[in-house]
Amino acid sequence: MRTPSPLALALAVLVALLAVPVAKGAAAGDKGPAFAAGEVLIKLKPGKDTELTRILNELGAKVLGKIARLDVSRLKLPRGEKVERIVERLKKLPQVAYAEPNYLLRITGPSDDARWSEQWDMRRMGADQGWAVERGSSGVVIAIVDTGVDLDHPDLKPKLVAGHDFVDNDDAPDDVGGHGTHCAGIAAAATGNGVGVAGVCPGCAIMPIRVMDGSGTGAVSAIADGVVWAADHGARVISLSLGGPYTSYAEEEAINYAWSKGAVVVAAAGNDNMQSPFYPAWFERCIAVGASDENDARADFSDYGPWVDVAAPGTAILSTVPGGGYEYKQGTSMAAPHVAGLAGLVLSRLGASGTNVEVRRIIEESCDPVGDWVARGRVNVVKALALAGGPRPAKGGADDPKVGGGAGGGGQGGVSKVVGLSPNGFAVNQGFTVAAPKNSLVQSDDGRLELSSAATGYDRVLDFQVSSRLAAQGKVESVEVVLEASLQGATEITASFYNFTTNGWDWIGRVPLGATESTVSFKRGNAAPYVSQNGDLRVKLRALSTWWKTITVGADMVRFNVQVSVPETKPAQDKPLGDKAKDAWKKLWGK
């Protein structure tokens, strides 16, 4: 997971459109408790399953349920027992992998279709132009893990596949709060049927998963169950418009499981107007989605920062509501299903061979820049489908930089060149160096810089920096860091560039990396802040694993590629002859 904040940090958790303060426990005057009363989630280490009975007997607890795929048990404590005290006691047992309260999360909200003219969001993303290339496949299922979905709504009913209700534990996940129905319509409402609204992926199917009650509150145990169930039943995209300030191992395990099954997981970044962690969006396997407005500015409620991967429309969004109606809502809850729908379109375009890694890369690399409050920018349907293999439309459409606000080039009268730089500095922030042959990072050879992770309890972290210096003068257009390495104990590596304007690290992205040595790269345009006045550049590379797995990296080569625009130098030209000179020339030569 991304580096979490302390558990006791007082953050806001959102219900519908309003920020609701939530503190630990159920103190008088609170809008709601931070966790389910008397409930604990526990996972034992491999081979220690038989110890659960003994633990139950010692606590006087009973098992309420189990997330079987994750081997996580949901316990009910005896009346009067303090959840926090029992959790701390369980954490100290050597046979326990983790124990945590059963945290409560909350929703983060507040064509020829009859109301298409009111859907500014679809046009801003270029969805209508994108449909000329791809409208989605019914074989691509988008799971809406939320308050349920109106099973009889005319814009949704033809799109539904079997789902489940993890609140009432039945197979009728009908909406009890309206939030899930609204999200489902944004992602994949029927289009071209002459009624209502259009969804981003009109050809995709919808899987309704109910994990929240009518107030928009749901326990981590139900949410984890819903994510796992969706992945096991064929969901290629999972949309999570919910969250809270508490990190949960069970929730992250469920998301990692869905990712391992090939699902793209999209999560709302939260409506706190803060940079602080919001879960599950903060987790590495989630595409964290912030909310933008009609002018591509950050919605004033949206969370922000380098951990927010992409933005999508999230203000005044018209979509479906229970009872066959349509209403406007706003929030990062509304932004997330826009991205889920786009993931459905991209998967449909890629076909059966498309992977979640590829889909995520395409979505993030095809964004229009909208400011430094979000890592990648606002999603663009046309550009994403072009990267997925669709044709690029004529200029003036959604992929025209003049329309969408794309990054500019070197400018008129300039020559753009790429300068390759070798490292001139190296440091380990977390972890230690096993072997460091001289100049091991300078070129691709047999000399590998070998690093190992540091232990931080449940997690293992490897975090190191590489620096270089640019001598060339000119406008810096882009910075790319190329890494040739192998990775064991983790599955992906992340990169951050040092921002010399803000004096902080900007998270750039993540890429998969395996035990076999391969080459990966990280690139960012509009890169002037990443080069100091003296030409310094720094990149921070980081890998994280859970379950006490030691991480090892064999780094063979690191290279910085900096694209610089320099003024074009034109050769001297003879000045044109004046009238007097022309007359003298004619007299001399008779011409």
N, C-alpha and C positions, 0 to 999 in steps of 0.2 A: 504494500500500500504506500501511498505517498506519505511523507513524514507527518504523523498525526500531532494534533495539539493535545495538551493535557486533558484528561477525561473530565475534570471538574470545570473546565472553561465554560463560563456562562455565555451561551450563544442563544440566538433565537431559533425556534422551530416554527414553521409556518402552517397555518390552517387557512385554506382557501386563499384569499387575497391579503389576509392580515397577518402581521408578525405577532406571534404569541410567545411570551417569555416562558421558558421551561427550565426548572431547576431539578436537581436530584431529589428523589423522594416525592411525597405528596403533601407538601406543606399547605397550610390553610391559605386560601386565596389564589393558589396556583390554578392555571387553566387546565392542568392535567399532569399526571405523574410522568417521570422520565422512563419508567419501566413498569411492566405488568406486576401487580401486587403479588408478592410471595413466589415469584417464578425465577428460575435460574436455568441457563443453558450450560451444559457441561459436555466436554469431549475428552475421552481418555486416550492415552498414548497407545500406539499399536501394540496388540498383544495383551492389553490390560483390561479388556472388556468385562472379564469376570469380577473385577473389583467394584463394579457399579452396585451390585447387591449389598456389599459390605458398607459402601458409602451411604446408600439409602437407609440402611438400618441405623447407622450412627447418627444420621441427621433426623431420622423419623420422617423422611420425605417420600414422595411417591412419584412415579413417572407419569406425566400427562400425555406425552407423545414423543415421537422420535423423527428426526429428519434422516431417514435411513441412508440416503446416498452419502451423507456427510458424517454418519455415525455420531450425530449430536442428539443428546437427550434433553428433553424439557422437563424440569423437575418442579414440583409444588412443595414448598416448605411448610412445616407446621405453623399454625396460627401464632403470631407473635414474634416469629424469627425475623431478624433484620436481613434483608437481601444482601446489603453491602458487606455485612460481617461474615455471612456464609460464603460469599464469593471470595473474599480474601482468605478465608480458611481453606477453601478448596484449591486455590491457586498454589498453596504451599505443599500440597500432596504430590509426591514424585510421580504418581501414576496418572496425573491429570495434565492433559495437553493445554486446555484452557477452560476457564469458567467465567461467566459474565452474566449480568442481569439480562432479562428478556426485554431489551429496550423497546420503547414505543416510538415509531416514526409517524410522521404526518405528511399529508399531501402538500405539495409546494405551489398551490394555486391561489390564489384565489383562482369555363365549360358552357353548357346550356343549363346548368343548375340555377334554380330560381334566384339564389342570393349570391351568385358568383361575383357580382359587381362589388359586394361588400368585403370580399376576401383579398385585401391588400397584401396579406402575407404571402399568398401563393404567387402573386405576380412579382413581388420583391425577390423571392427566391428563384424565379424563372421556372416555376413548376409547369405553367401552361406551355412554355416552349419545350420543356423537357419531355412532355407527353407525346410530342411528335416523334420522339426517339424511343421512349419506353414508358409504358403505363403500368407495368408490374405484372407479376405472374401469380396466379392463385396458389401455386405451389410454394410460394414464399409467405410464411406465416409470421405475423407481427403479434407478439403477446403484449397485451395491456395489463400490467400487474398493478392493480389499483382498487377502486371501490366497486368494481364490476362494470358491466356494460348493459345498457338497455337492449334486451334480447329481441325486442319487437320493433325497434326503430327502423323506419323504411329506408334510411340511408345506410344502415348497418346490418340489418337482418340477413340480406343475401350474401354477406361477406363472412359470416361467423362460422368458426369451426368449434369443436367441443372444447370446453374449458372446465374450470373447477372453482369452487367456493371454499377457501380455507378458513373462513370465519364460521360459517354454518356447517362446514364439512359435508357438502353435497355437490352435485353436478349442475346446479342452476345458479351460475354467478351473475344474477341480475343486479343491476346497479341500485344502491341504496342511498347514494349521496349526490350523483350527477357528475362528479369529477371524472370518473373513468370513461363515461360515455362521451364527454367532451374531448378527452384525449384520443379516444378511438376514432372519432370523426376527423380530427386533424390528421392523424396518421393515414387513414385509409377509407374514408367515406366513399360510397359509390359516386361515380362521376358520369355525367352525360345522361342522367336519368330524368332530367327535367324538374327535379325537386331539390330543395335544400342546398347543401354545400358540396364542395369537392374536397377530397382528401389528397395528401401528397402522393400516395401510392394507390390509385384507385383500383388497380388490378390485384393487389395483395389481399390475403385473407387476414382476419382478425381473430385472435384467441383471447377470450375474456377470462382473466384470472382475478378473483376477488380476494384481497388480503386485508382490506381496510373496512372499518365499520362506517356507519352513516355520518359520523362526525369527522371522518377523514383520518382516523387513527388506527394504526395496526402494529402488532408485535413483530419483532425481528423474526421470531420462530415461524410465523405465518408467511412473512415476506420471503424468507429463505426457502420455505417449502414451495411457495408459488414459483420462484425462479427456477428451482430444480425441476419441478413438475413441467413447466413450460419447455425447458431444454429437453427433457426426456420424451416429450410428446411432439417434437418436431418444430418448435419455434425457431426461426432463423434470426429473428430480431426480438429483443426484450426491452420494453419501454418502462422506465421507472420514474414517474413524476411524484416522488415522495422522498423523504429523508429526514435527517436530524443531525445534531452536533456530536453524536456519540459513535465511535468506531466499534464495530462488532466483528469478531473473528468469524462467527457463524455466517453472518451476512456476506463477508468477503469470500468465504469458502464457497458459498452458493454461487456467487458471481463468477468466481474462478472455474467452478464446475461447468457452468453454462458456457463460458468461453471455451473450455476444453472440448465441449460438444459441438463447437462451431458457431455458436450464437454471437451476434453483435449486441452488446449491452449498452443502452443509452440511459443517462440519468440526469435529472434536473439539478442545476447547480445551487439552487436555493434562492430565497427572496429576502435575504437579510441585509443587502447592500453592504456586504463585508467581503474581505479576502480570506477569512478563516475557513478551515475545513468544514465541508458539509458532506455527509455520507448518505448513500453509497457513491455519490458522484466523484468523491475524492479518490476512490480506489482506482488502481492502475488499469484494470480491465474495463472500466466504464468510460464512455465518451461523455465528459461533463459538458452540459449545455447551459449557457447563459442566455438571457433574453435581450433582444434588440427591439427598437421601435421603428416606426414608419420611415424615419430618416437615417436608419442604420446607426443610431446612437444607442448607448447602453440604456436599457430601461432603468429608471431610477431605483427600483427595488432589487435589481438583479445582483447576485454575488459576482465577483470578478477576480481577476488575477491570473498569473501564468498557469495555474492548475486548471482553469476553465478552458477546455479544449476548443470549443466552437460556440458560435452564437446562432440563434434562430429567432424569427419573429415571436414576440411574447406579449404584446400589448393589443388590446381591443381585438381579440381573435374570435371570430364567429365560428361556432361548431355545434355539433349535435348535443342535445340534452334529453333526459328521460321524458317519455310521454310523446315522442315524435316531434319535439320542438327544437329550437335553435336559439342560442344565447351567446352574448359576448362574455369572455373571461380573459383574465390576464395573469401572468406569472411565468416563472421558468417551467412550471408544469405544462404550459401550453407550448413552450419552445421545444422541449424534449421530444414530443411526438412528431414534430416537423422533421427532426433528424432521424427518428425511427422510420418514418415514411421514406425519407431519402435513402436510408440503408436498404429498405425493401426494393426500391427502384434499382439501385446499384447491383444488388444481389441478383435481381431478375435479369439485368443486362449481362452480367458476367456468366450466368448459367450455372449448371451443376458444379462446375469446377471452382467457382468463386469461394474465397475463404473470408473469415471475419477479419483477418489481418489485412487482406487486400482491400476490403470494403472500408475499414477504418482509415487506411492510408489515403484512399481516393477521396473520402469525405473531407479529411483534414487538409489535404494538399490542394483542393479545388475551391477553397474559401475566398471570398472577397475581403480584403483588409478593412476593418472598421474601427481601428484604434488599438492601443496597447492594453486595454482592459481584458482582452481575451487572447489566448495564445495564437489561434489560427485565423480567426475572422468569422464572418457570417457565411453560412453554407449557401452554395449555389448549385442548383439542380443541373443546369445545362453544362457547367464545367465538370461536375462530377460524372455525368453520363458520358461526356467526351473522353475523360480519362478511363472510363470503363469500356470504351470501344465504340461509342456513338459518334456520329458526325458533328462537327462544330458548325453552328449556324452562322449566318451572315453577321457582320459587324452591326452594332446598334442594338443587339439583343442583350440577353442577360450575361453573356460572356465578354462583352465589349468593356475593356477597362475604363473607357470614358463613361459608361453607364453604371457599371458595377463598382467603380472605385478601385480597380486593380492597381497593383504596384506599377509605377512608371519605369521606363528604361533609362538609358544613359543620357537622354536629352539630346536636343539638336546640337550639331556641331561637335559631338564628342565621340571618342573611340573607346569601346568597352573591351577590357582584357581581363583574363583570369590569372591571378598571381598565386602560385603554389608555394606554401611555406611549411618548413619542417619545425618540429617542436624545439623550443629553447629552454623549457622549464617543466618541472613535474613535481607534484606533491600528493600525498595520500591524506585524505581527511578522515575517513573511517576505514579501518582495515590495516593491513601491513604488507610490505614488500617481501616476497619470497626470493626472487632473483631479479637482478637489474643489470643485464649486460650493457656495456657502453654503447651508446647510440642505438639502443634496441628499438626505439620508436621512430627513428629517422627514416628507415627504409624497410621494405619487405624482404626479410631474410630469415635465417634460422635463429637469430637472437631475439628472444621474446621476454618482455617484461612480465613477470609472473606475480600476481597479487592474490591475496586471500582476504576473506571478509572478517569483520569484527562482530563479536556477539553482543546483542542487545536484548537478552532474554529470549523471547519467542522468535524474534527476528534475527536475521543475519544481514549485514549491510556492508557493501563495498562502495566507497565513494572516493574518487580521485580526480585531480585537476591536471590539465595539460595547457601550456601557454606557448605563444609565439609572438613575433613582431613583424609588422608590415612596414617596409621602407618606401614603397611606391606612394606617390601623392595623387589625390583625386577623390572623386565622390565614390564612397563605398556603396555598392548596389546590393551585394549579397555576401554572406559568409557561409561556407560549407565546411563541416568537419567530417573527414573520412576516417573510419576506424577499421583496421584489419585485425581481427581477434577471434578467440574462442571463449565460450562461457559455460561453466558447469555449476550446478546447484541453483540456477535461476534460468528463466526462459527469455528474458528481455533486458535490454539496457536502455537507460534514459539519459538525455543530455540537456544541460542548461548552459546558456551563454551568459557571460558576465556583461551587464549593462553599465557602461561607464557614465551614463547620464543619470540613472537612478541609484547607482552604486549598490546594485543588488543583482541576483541571479534571475534570469528569465528562462522559464522552463520551455524547451523547444519541442520535445516529443520523445517517443519511445519506439524501439524497433526490436523485433525478435532476433535472438542470437543463440546459437547452439554450441554443442561440444566440438563440432567440426569447424575449423577456422574458416571464416567468411568475411566479406567486406560489407559494411553498412555505412550509412551517411546520415547526417543531420544538416538541414539547410534552412536559412531564414533570409528573406528579402528585407528591403528597407533597413539595412543592417548598420547604418552609421553609428548607432549607440554602442555597438559591440566592438568598436575599434577606438582606442583612446587617442588623444592628441599626439601621443608619442608612437602610435601604431601598435600598441599592445592588444592582444587577443587572449581570451581565456575560455576554456570549455570545462565543464564539470560533468563527468560520467559516473553513473550510479546504477547499481544492481541491488535488488533486495529479494530475499527468500524467506519463507516461513518454515515451520516445523524443524527448526534447528539444522537446516541444510547449509553446510559450508559452501560459500561461493568462491570459485577460483576463476581468474581471468588470465589468459595468455595473450597479451597485447603485442602484436608484431609491428604495427605501424600506425601512426596517427599523422594526418596531413590536413592543413588548413588550405582551402581554396577560396580566395577572396576576389570577387569580381569588382573591378574598379573602373570608373569612367574618367578618362582624362581628356583635356581639351585637344581637339584635332589640330595638328600643326600643318599648315598648308605651305607648299613650296612658293618661293618668291616668283612673281610674274612680272614681265615687262609692262611698263605703264603704256597705255594707248597714246598714239601720237596726237599732238595738238594740231589745230588748223594751220598754224605757221609752219610747223615741221612737215605737215603733209604737202604744203605748197612748195617748200624747198625740195622735197623728195621728187615731186613731179618735174620740177625744172631740171633737176640733175639727171633723171632717167627718162624723161619724156613720157611719164605715165602718171 
